[in-house]
Every structure is written in C-alpha cells, then in structure tokens.
Amino acid sequence: MEVTGSQAEKGALTPLDGAIDNTNVSRVHYNTQLSPMDGGVNAWLFLAACFVMEALVWGFAFTYGVFQAYYSDIPQFKDSGNIAVIGTCAMGIMYLDLPLVFAAYRQWPKYQRFGCGLGVLLMCAALGLSSLATSTNHLIVTQGIFYALGGSIAYAPCILLMEEWFDRRKGLAFGVMWAGTGIGGVVLPIVMEQLLGRYGFRITLRGFAVVLFILTAPLVYFVKPRVPVADTQSSPPPPNLRFIFTSTFALFEFCNTVEALGFFLPSIYLPTYAGMIGASTSLQALTLILFNLASVVGCVLMGAIIDKFDVTLCILVSTVGSSIGIFLIWGFSMSLPPLFIFAVVYGLFAGSYTSTWPGIMRDVVRKQPSAESSMVFACLAAGRGVGNLVSGPLSEALLKGMPWEGNAGYGYGSGYGSLIVFTGVTGVVGGGSYIARRMKWL
C-alpha cells in the first residue's frame, strides 16, 4: 500500500497515513487487499449509505417549513415569535458544530462508526422528547438543538470518509450525497403534511423517530473507512488551521456565510407565503417539494461540473440563477403558478451552492498545502451555520409589522417584501468570489 500522489497533493491526513507507518502498524498488514477508490461495490455501497443518511438527517431539517406553517396555526404555538428559530437551530447547529465533531473524529478515528450510531440514537430521542413539548422553547431545545447535535454526530463520518473512497470523482460523489437532502425534502413534506393534518405533531414526531431509527441504524455498518484503522495508531497532531487566515479562504468564507443568511429563508417561509395567497395545506407543502426536487438536480449537476471548471465560475452560475429567481419571480408572485416556478428555479441554482465546496477545498489546499481538506469543509460548514442561526431571529425582525405591505406592488407589497429583497441581496453577495477572482484577490 502507498499514498497516492493525489492524496499527498490534497494534504489530507487520513487513516492511511498512520496505517503505513511502521511504528503504528498493529493489525493492518501490507498485504491487506483494499477496496478500490472511485468505484467498486464497497465504494458505491458507502456512497448509497451516505445518500440515505443525508436524505433522512438533513431532509427532515429542510422539511421544517411544513412544521412552521403548522405550528403557526395551532393555539399552543401560534402566538410565539420564535417559531422560525426551531428550524434554523436544527439546520444551523448541524453546520456550526462540524469543526468540533470533525476534530474529535480525527483525534479518535476508530470511534467514527460508534459515534455514527450514537448520533442516530440522539436524533431519535430528541424527536421523541419534542413530541412532549408545550412551548416553542421546548421545541427549540429538542427538535432544534438536540436533533442537530445528533444529526451532526451521525452525519460527520460520511464527510470525513468520503475522500478515502473517492478522489477523481470526489465532486460528483459529494453532489450525489448532497442530493439526498433534496430527495428527503421531496418525500418528507408530503408525509409530514399528511401526518400533521391527521394526527397532530405529537404522534407525527414519535412515529418519525421510530422510522428514523429503523432506516438509519443499518446504514451505520456501511459508513466505514476504506483503510482499516490500526489499533495502536498514535493520535495525530492538532489540525493545522493556518488556512483560515489566508485571503483565499477568508474571501470564500465571507461569501459563503453571507449567502447562508438568506438561503434558508425561502425553504422556511414558502409554505407560509403560499398560504397567504390562498393555497391549501397540500399546495403549501408542494412549494417545498418542488424546491427540494430541483435541489437534487442542481446538486448532481454542480457536483459533476465542479471537478472540471473553475469554482468561481460555478458559483457565478448558482448566483445568477438564484438572483433572477428571487427578484424577478418570487418578487412578482401573487399566485401559485409563478411561486411554483420560483421554487424550482431557486432549488436548482441556490440549492447547488454547497456542491461548489469541493472546488473551494481544492483551491484552499492548493494555496495552503498544509491545510486538510476535511477541516476546510468543516469551517465552510461552520460559516454556513452562523448564517443559518442568524437568519432565524433576523427573519422574524424583517417580517415584524409586515413592512411595505400595501406600499409596493406584487410580492414586494405582500408584507414579505423585505424578506424577498434581503434574500436576493445576500445571494448576490454570495457570488462575490467570481469578482474577487477577476480582481486577482484569489
């Protein structure tokens, strides 16, 4: 066994590095037959497990718009001003805590599969407890914070081990995995909308907790390293985070964080907006379904081209498409057909933004060879988490008093105008790396 040139070029410290060190080899032998990278049964089974894990863990979080509309309409929660915070906590914390989770798994790699299983249990327990909630604060802690902690612990090994299984097709592999969020977001809104309408949130959350365990627990077996971890492998040195202070990473991270401030708002408020213009509960859920279905296509397409084209050009495509959708379609939508078109356009372009991350990782590692691409990913995720968490209370402030209502035309005068403009502006800033590249700042 030997470290390939591409692995050395990435600067990533993987279990393989320790496995070939004579001082650390225990039960890993030189004649061990490793599964091939970028193909083979085991690589595709690993990717399939990651896809399904992504669909369930993140798909539920991205379904929160259905819960937002439901919670806003029942006596227990409708008068609370913090309903949106539940969803942004669930998504934001799963992004924000990844550097810590990655660092822990990196330090103790042999516990990755155990941690994955523990995360599954924590998610299920959090949903069970959320079914007992009597206030939005209870939901923030359970359906928001604790679900997110369990989700990130369960999900992180999928990211960390991806580079062991895929190299030349890494962008495509990440795109396929992230498409799982869209698939989950297509199926789960239909299921949740029906269950919430028939049985209420308590039975719905308990039922999903059981289904989540049944479907994710077997996946833990397939989320495993390609290279066995030596029993006596010494702990690696602390991760080198000097890349954070490079202009390349700082510019990408700034654009990534600003984009995240607005990205999640349509997925949270589309069902509520659709209800405002007269849609039934089923049609409200359809806005999320279309958004998530388009995100599947966008993630896979972006994952395929990010391995071949400059990352800032790919980001520009995402930015232009999503900005047109926000300003020219959502901003003028006062009936369902254009709102459905917006959901598709926004999902296709904005939903593919995170699929550009492998290209960002590649650029950062090229400029700072000591950087580990997994930690670059974790820091990008943390930036997105900051944007997500801030967007919850910020969106409540933007909608307080329904500003511009009756003072502007179309969607801009619906009371959601400030939210629409904010989402569009943050999306435009999110594409700033293209200008930075042209100005030779990257």
C-alpha positions as CSV (number, residue, x, y, z in Angstrom):
1,M,0.0,0.0,0.0
2,E,1.2,3.5,-0.7
3,V,-0.1,7.0,-0.5
4,T,-1.1,8.1,-4.0
5,G,0.1,11.4,-5.4
6,S,-3.4,12.8,-5.3
7,Q,-3.7,12.1,-1.6
8,A,-0.4,13.8,-0.9
9,E,-1.5,16.8,-3.1
10,K,-4.7,17.2,-1.1
11,G,-2.7,17.5,2.1
12,A,-5.3,15.5,4.0
13,L,-4.3,13.3,6.9
14,T,-6.3,10.1,6.6
15,P,-6.1,6.8,8.5
16,L,-3.9,5.5,5.6
17,D,-1.1,7.8,6.7
18,G,-1.0,6.1,10.1
19,A,-1.6,2.7,8.6
20,I,1.6,2.7,6.6
21,D,3.8,4.0,9.4
22,N,6.0,1.1,10.7
23,T,5.7,2.4,14.3
24,N,2.0,2.3,14.3
25,V,1.0,-0.8,12.4
26,S,-0.8,-3.3,14.5
27,R,-3.4,-5.4,12.8
28,V,-3.1,-3.7,9.4
29,H,-0.8,-5.7,7.1
30,Y,0.9,-4.6,3.9
31,N,-0.8,-7.5,2.0
32,T,-4.3,-6.3,3.0
33,Q,-6.4,-6.0,-0.1
34,L,-8.0,-2.6,-0.1
35,S,-11.2,-1.7,-1.9
36,P,-10.6,0.4,-5.0
37,M,-11.2,4.2,-4.9
38,D,-13.8,5.9,-7.2
39,G,-15.6,2.6,-7.9
40,G,-16.3,-0.9,-6.8
41,V,-19.1,-2.4,-4.8
42,N,-17.9,-1.1,-1.4
43,A,-17.4,2.4,-2.6
44,W,-20.9,2.6,-4.1
45,L,-22.4,1.0,-1.0
46,F,-20.7,3.6,1.1
47,L,-22.0,6.4,-1.1
48,A,-25.5,4.9,-1.1
49,A,-25.5,4.8,2.7
50,C,-24.3,8.4,2.8
51,F,-27.0,9.4,0.4
52,V,-29.8,7.8,2.5
53,M,-28.3,9.2,5.7
54,E,-28.3,12.6,4.1
55,A,-31.8,12.2,2.9
56,L,-33.1,11.4,6.4
57,V,-31.0,13.6,8.6
58,W,-30.9,16.7,6.5
59,G,-34.2,16.0,4.6
60,F,-36.1,16.3,7.9
61,A,-34.4,19.6,8.8
62,F,-35.2,21.0,5.4
63,T,-38.9,19.9,5.8
64,Y,-39.3,22.4,8.7
65,G,-41.3,24.8,6.5
66,V,-44.2,22.4,6.8
67,F,-43.9,22.4,10.6
68,Q,-43.5,26.2,10.5
69,A,-46.9,26.6,8.8
70,Y,-48.5,24.0,11.2
71,Y,-47.0,25.5,14.4
72,S,-48.1,29.0,13.3
73,D,-51.7,27.8,13.1
74,I,-52.3,25.9,16.3
75,P,-53.2,27.5,19.7
76,Q,-50.1,26.2,21.6
77,F,-47.6,27.9,19.5
78,K,-49.2,30.4,17.1
79,D,-48.6,33.5,19.3
80,S,-44.9,32.8,19.8
81,G,-42.4,34.9,17.9
82,N,-39.7,32.2,17.9
83,I,-41.2,29.5,15.7
84,A,-38.7,30.1,12.9
85,V,-35.8,29.7,15.4
86,I,-36.7,26.0,15.7
87,G,-35.8,25.3,12.1
88,T,-32.8,27.5,11.9
89,C,-31.4,25.8,15.1
90,A,-31.9,22.4,13.6
91,M,-30.0,23.3,10.4
92,G,-27.6,25.9,11.8
93,I,-26.2,23.8,14.6
94,M,-25.6,20.8,12.3
95,Y,-23.4,23.1,10.2
96,L,-21.9,25.1,13.1
97,D,-20.6,22.3,15.3
98,L,-18.9,20.3,12.5
99,P,-15.4,21.7,13.2
100,L,-15.6,20.3,16.7
101,V,-17.1,17.0,15.6
102,F,-14.6,16.6,12.9
103,A,-11.7,17.4,15.3
104,A,-13.0,14.7,17.7
105,Y,-13.4,12.0,15.0
106,R,-10.0,13.0,13.6
107,Q,-8.4,12.5,17.0
108,W,-10.1,9.2,17.7
109,P,-10.9,7.8,14.2
110,K,-11.7,4.3,15.4
111,Y,-14.8,5.6,17.1
112,Q,-16.4,7.0,13.9
113,R,-18.8,4.2,13.5
114,F,-19.7,4.1,17.2
115,G,-20.3,7.9,17.0
116,C,-22.5,7.5,13.9
117,G,-24.7,5.1,15.8
118,L,-24.8,7.3,18.9
119,G,-25.8,10.2,16.8
120,V,-28.7,8.2,15.4
121,L,-29.9,7.4,18.9
122,L,-29.7,11.1,20.0
123,M,-31.7,12.2,17.0
124,C,-34.5,9.7,17.7
125,A,-34.5,10.6,21.4
126,A,-34.7,14.3,20.5
127,L,-37.7,13.8,18.3
128,G,-39.4,11.7,20.9
129,L,-38.9,14.4,23.5
130,S,-40.1,17.1,21.1
131,S,-43.4,15.3,20.9
132,L,-44.0,16.2,24.6
133,A,-43.4,19.9,24.0
134,T,-45.8,22.5,25.4
135,S,-43.9,25.6,24.3
136,T,-41.7,26.8,21.5
137,N,-38.8,26.9,23.9
138,H,-39.2,23.1,24.4
139,L,-39.2,22.6,20.6
140,I,-36.1,24.8,20.2
141,V,-34.2,22.6,22.6
142,T,-35.4,19.2,21.3
143,Q,-36.5,19.5,17.6
144,G,-33.9,22.2,17.2
145,I,-30.7,21.9,19.3
146,F,-30.6,18.2,20.3
147,Y,-31.8,16.9,16.9
148,A,-29.0,19.0,15.3
149,L,-26.3,17.6,17.7
150,G,-27.3,14.1,17.0
151,G,-27.5,14.7,13.3
152,S,-24.1,16.2,13.0
153,I,-22.5,13.4,15.1
154,A,-24.2,10.8,12.8
155,Y,-23.5,12.6,9.6
156,A,-19.9,13.7,10.1
157,P,-18.3,10.3,9.3
158,C,-19.9,10.4,5.8
159,I,-17.9,13.6,5.0
160,L,-14.7,12.6,6.7
161,L,-14.5,9.2,5.0
162,M,-15.6,10.4,1.5
163,E,-12.0,11.3,0.5
164,E,-10.9,7.7,1.3
165,W,-13.5,6.3,-1.1
166,F,-13.5,9.0,-3.9
167,D,-10.7,11.1,-5.4
168,R,-11.1,11.8,-9.1
169,R,-14.9,11.6,-8.7
170,K,-15.0,13.5,-5.4
171,G,-17.1,16.4,-6.6
172,L,-19.6,14.0,-8.2
173,A,-19.7,11.9,-5.0
174,F,-20.4,14.9,-2.8
175,G,-23.0,16.1,-5.3
176,V,-24.8,12.7,-5.2
177,M,-24.7,12.6,-1.4
178,W,-26.0,16.1,-1.0
179,A,-28.8,15.3,-3.5
180,G,-30.1,13.1,-0.7
181,T,-31.3,16.2,1.1
182,G,-33.4,17.1,-1.9
183,I,-34.9,13.6,-2.1
184,G,-35.7,13.6,1.6
185,G,-37.1,17.1,1.1
186,V,-39.4,15.8,-1.7
187,V,-40.8,12.8,0.2
188,L,-40.9,14.0,3.7
189,P,-43.0,17.2,3.2
190,I,-45.8,15.0,1.7
191,V,-45.6,12.6,4.6
192,M,-45.3,15.2,7.3
193,E,-48.1,17.4,5.9
194,Q,-50.5,14.4,5.8
195,L,-49.5,13.1,9.3
196,L,-49.7,16.6,10.9
197,G,-53.1,17.1,9.4
198,R,-54.4,13.7,10.6
199,Y,-52.7,13.0,13.9
200,G,-51.1,16.3,15.1
201,F,-47.4,17.0,15.8
202,R,-47.1,14.6,18.8
203,I,-47.9,11.4,17.1
204,T,-46.1,12.6,13.9
205,L,-42.8,13.2,15.7
206,R,-43.0,9.9,17.7
207,G,-43.7,8.0,14.5
208,F,-40.9,9.6,12.6
209,A,-38.5,8.9,15.5
210,V,-39.2,5.2,15.2
211,V,-39.0,5.2,11.3
212,L,-35.7,7.2,11.5
213,F,-34.1,4.6,13.8
214,I,-35.3,1.7,11.6
215,L,-34.0,3.2,8.4
216,T,-30.7,4.7,9.7
217,A,-29.4,2.2,12.2
218,P,-28.5,-0.4,9.4
219,L,-26.6,2.3,7.5
220,V,-24.0,2.6,10.3
221,Y,-22.5,-0.7,9.1
222,F,-21.7,0.7,5.6
223,V,-20.3,4.1,6.9
224,K,-16.8,2.7,7.4
225,P,-13.3,3.6,6.5
226,R,-11.8,2.2,3.3
227,V,-8.4,1.7,5.1
228,P,-8.7,-0.1,8.5
229,V,-7.6,2.0,11.5
230,A,-4.6,0.5,13.3
231,D,-5.4,-0.4,16.9
232,T,-2.2,1.2,18.2
233,Q,-2.3,4.2,15.8
234,S,-0.9,7.2,17.7
235,S,-3.0,10.3,17.9
236,P,-2.4,12.8,15.1
237,P,-1.1,16.3,15.8
238,P,-3.7,19.0,16.2
239,P,-5.2,20.2,12.8
240,N,-3.3,22.9,11.1
241,L,-5.8,25.8,10.8
242,R,-3.5,28.4,9.3
243,F,-5.5,28.3,6.1
244,I,-8.2,30.3,8.0
245,F,-6.1,33.4,7.8
246,T,-5.3,33.2,4.1
247,S,-7.1,35.7,1.8
248,T,-8.3,32.8,-0.4
249,F,-10.2,31.1,2.4
250,A,-11.4,34.4,4.0
251,L,-13.0,35.6,0.8
252,F,-14.7,32.3,0.1
253,E,-15.9,32.0,3.7
254,F,-17.3,35.6,3.7
255,C,-19.3,35.0,0.6
256,N,-20.4,31.6,1.9
257,T,-21.6,33.0,5.2
258,V,-23.5,35.9,3.7
259,E,-25.2,33.7,1.1
260,A,-26.3,31.5,4.0
261,L,-28.0,34.4,5.8
262,G,-30.7,34.4,3.1
263,F,-30.5,30.9,1.6
264,F,-32.6,29.1,4.2
265,L,-35.4,31.7,4.3
266,P,-37.4,30.6,1.3
267,S,-37.4,27.0,2.4
268,I,-38.8,28.1,5.8
269,Y,-41.4,30.7,4.6
270,L,-42.5,29.4,1.2
271,P,-45.4,27.3,2.6
272,T,-46.5,30.2,4.8
273,Y,-46.3,32.6,1.8
274,A,-48.3,30.2,-0.3
275,G,-50.9,30.0,2.4
276,M,-51.1,33.8,2.5
277,I,-52.0,33.8,-1.2
278,G,-54.7,31.2,-0.7
279,A,-53.0,27.8,-1.1
280,S,-54.3,24.7,0.6
281,T,-52.1,22.9,3.0
282,S,-51.2,20.3,0.3
283,L,-50.2,23.0,-2.1
284,Q,-48.2,24.8,0.6
285,A,-46.2,21.6,1.0
286,L,-45.8,21.4,-2.8
287,T,-43.6,24.5,-2.8
288,L,-41.1,22.7,-0.6
289,I,-41.3,19.5,-2.6
290,L,-40.5,21.4,-5.8
291,F,-37.7,23.3,-4.2
292,N,-36.1,20.1,-2.8
293,L,-36.7,18.1,-6.1
294,A,-34.9,20.8,-8.1
295,S,-32.1,20.8,-5.5
296,V,-31.5,17.2,-6.3
297,V,-30.9,18.0,-9.9
298,G,-28.9,21.1,-9.1
299,C,-26.6,19.3,-6.6
300,V,-25.8,16.4,-9.0
301,L,-25.2,18.8,-12.0
302,M,-23.0,21.1,-9.9
303,G,-21.1,18.1,-8.5
304,A,-20.4,16.9,-12.0
305,I,-19.1,20.2,-13.3
306,I,-17.1,21.4,-10.2
307,D,-14.4,18.8,-11.0
308,K,-13.9,20.3,-14.5
309,F,-14.4,24.1,-14.2
310,D,-13.2,26.9,-12.1
311,V,-15.0,27.1,-8.8
312,T,-15.8,30.8,-9.1
313,L,-17.5,30.3,-12.5
314,C,-19.6,27.5,-11.0
315,I,-20.6,29.9,-8.1
316,L,-21.5,32.6,-10.6
317,V,-23.9,30.2,-12.3
318,S,-25.5,29.5,-8.9
319,T,-25.7,33.1,-8.0
320,V,-27.1,34.5,-11.3
321,G,-29.8,31.8,-11.4
322,S,-30.9,32.2,-7.8
323,S,-30.9,36.0,-8.0
324,I,-33.1,36.1,-11.1
325,G,-35.5,33.7,-9.3
326,I,-35.7,35.8,-6.2
327,F,-36.0,39.3,-7.7
328,L,-38.0,38.6,-10.9
329,I,-40.1,35.6,-10.0
330,W,-40.7,35.5,-6.2
331,G,-40.9,39.3,-6.1
332,F,-43.7,39.3,-8.6
333,S,-45.5,36.2,-7.4
334,M,-49.0,36.8,-6.1
335,S,-50.5,33.5,-7.4
336,L,-49.4,29.9,-7.2
337,P,-48.0,29.2,-10.7
338,P,-45.2,31.7,-10.6
339,L,-44.4,30.7,-7.0
340,F,-44.0,27.1,-8.0
341,I,-41.7,28.2,-10.8
342,F,-39.7,30.2,-8.3
343,A,-39.4,27.1,-6.1
344,V,-37.9,25.1,-9.0
345,V,-35.5,27.8,-10.1
346,Y,-34.3,28.6,-6.6
347,G,-33.8,25.0,-5.8
348,L,-31.9,24.3,-9.0
349,F,-29.5,27.2,-8.6
350,A,-29.3,28.2,-4.9
351,G,-29.7,24.6,-3.8
352,S,-26.5,23.7,-5.7
353,Y,-24.3,26.2,-3.8
354,T,-22.8,23.8,-1.3
355,S,-21.9,21.4,-4.2
356,T,-19.2,24.0,-5.1
357,W,-17.4,23.3,-1.8
358,P,-15.1,20.6,-3.2
359,G,-13.8,23.2,-5.6
360,I,-13.3,25.7,-2.7
361,M,-11.5,23.0,-0.8
362,R,-9.3,22.3,-3.8
363,D,-8.4,26.0,-4.2
364,V,-7.6,26.5,-0.5
365,V,-5.4,23.4,-0.3
366,R,-3.6,24.4,-3.4
367,K,-2.7,27.8,-1.9
368,Q,-2.0,26.3,1.6
369,P,-0.7,22.8,1.2
370,S,-0.6,22.1,4.9
371,A,-4.4,22.5,5.1
372,E,-6.6,19.4,5.5
373,S,-9.5,19.5,3.1
374,S,-11.8,18.0,5.7
375,M,-11.1,20.9,8.1
376,V,-11.7,23.3,5.2
377,F,-15.1,21.7,4.7
378,A,-15.8,21.9,8.4
379,C,-15.0,25.6,8.5
380,L,-17.2,26.3,5.5
381,A,-20.0,24.4,7.2
382,A,-19.5,26.5,10.3
383,G,-19.8,29.7,8.3
384,R,-23.0,28.4,6.8
385,G,-24.2,27.5,10.3
386,V,-23.6,31.1,11.5
387,G,-25.6,32.4,8.6
388,N,-28.4,29.9,9.3
389,L,-28.6,30.7,13.0
390,V,-28.6,34.4,12.5
391,S,-31.2,34.2,9.7
392,G,-33.9,32.8,12.1
393,P,-34.3,35.8,14.5
394,L,-33.3,38.1,11.7
395,S,-36.2,36.9,9.5
396,E,-38.6,37.4,12.5
397,A,-37.4,41.0,12.7
398,L,-37.7,41.5,8.9
399,L,-41.3,40.4,9.0
400,K,-42.3,42.2,12.1
401,G,-45.2,44.5,11.4
402,M,-45.3,43.3,7.8
403,P,-43.2,46.2,6.3
404,W,-44.0,47.6,2.8
405,E,-47.5,45.9,3.0
406,G,-49.7,47.8,0.6
407,N,-46.9,50.3,-0.2
408,A,-45.3,48.3,-3.0
409,G,-46.6,46.1,-5.8
410,Y,-46.9,42.3,-6.2
411,G,-44.9,40.2,-3.7
412,Y,-42.9,43.2,-2.5
413,G,-46.0,44.7,-1.1
414,S,-47.3,41.4,0.5
415,G,-45.6,42.0,3.8
416,Y,-42.8,39.7,2.8
417,G,-41.1,42.3,0.6
418,S,-38.2,43.0,3.0
419,L,-37.6,39.2,3.3
420,I,-37.5,38.8,-0.5
421,V,-35.1,41.7,-1.0
422,F,-32.8,40.5,1.8
423,T,-32.7,37.0,0.4
424,G,-31.8,38.4,-3.0
425,V,-29.1,40.7,-1.8
426,T,-27.4,38.0,0.3
427,G,-27.5,35.7,-2.8
428,V,-25.7,38.3,-4.9
429,V,-23.0,38.9,-2.3
430,G,-22.6,35.1,-2.1
431,G,-21.3,35.2,-5.7
432,G,-18.7,37.8,-4.9
433,S,-15.8,35.2,-5.3
434,Y,-16.2,35.5,-9.0
435,I,-15.4,39.2,-8.9
436,A,-12.6,38.5,-6.4
437,R,-11.0,36.1,-8.9
438,R,-11.3,38.6,-11.7
439,M,-9.6,41.2,-9.5
440,K,-6.9,38.7,-8.7
441,W,-7.7,38.7,-5.0
442,L,-8.0,34.9,-5.1
